[in-house]
Amino acid sequence: MRRSTEQIMLAAAFLLVSMASCKPRKAIALKENIVRKERMVFNMLVGKNGLEEQKLNFLVKNDFQGALAQVDKQEKEFDQLIREIETLPAEGIRQGHELKTAAVAYYTALKELHVFDREEISQREAIQQAGGEALRAAQDKYLELNLQKQDRYKKVYEKERAFYQALEQFNAVNDI
């Protein structure tokens, strides 16, 4: 009799430990997929031979068409990444939709920042080709574009902060 009571207590303890150590697999998978996207963006924008580096190399050579082609590639990469996040399953995952929404908003703002380079590249080309009064006007336009870009950076920082807050909340409510 004593042995069966010990076995029951041991089985109950094992069951409690097993239940406590279970993490929500769907929530973990969602988070891993979103974090993986962050690495992809990092490689595109900062990685060696990434699209951003290639664009800068074209600009150093004053190859504006080559630089614009890299911006087009970046835009396609961001569009694909955003579509992939939007299609990630979040049903039944606490704070899953909020995390996806924050991630999409962040990557959309980041995309808008980097696609804005089209304007700057085109203006740099206009500066190079202009002379006299047209040169002065083109330079003024370029300065104006730089001010607009600062606003886009602010938006990225705001969306990034909201994304990381959503990620922290997601982790907390899902015990990750």
Secondary structure, 3 states (H helix, E strand, C coil): CHHHHHHHHHHHHHHHHHHHHCCCHHHHHHHHHHHHHHHHHHHHHCCCCCHHHHHHHHHHCCCHHHHHHHHHHHHHHHHHHHHHHHCCCCCCCCCHHHHHHHHHHHHHHHHHHHHCHHHHHHHHHHHHHCCHHHHHHHHHHHHHHHHHHHHHHHHHHHHHHHHHHHHHHHHHHCCC
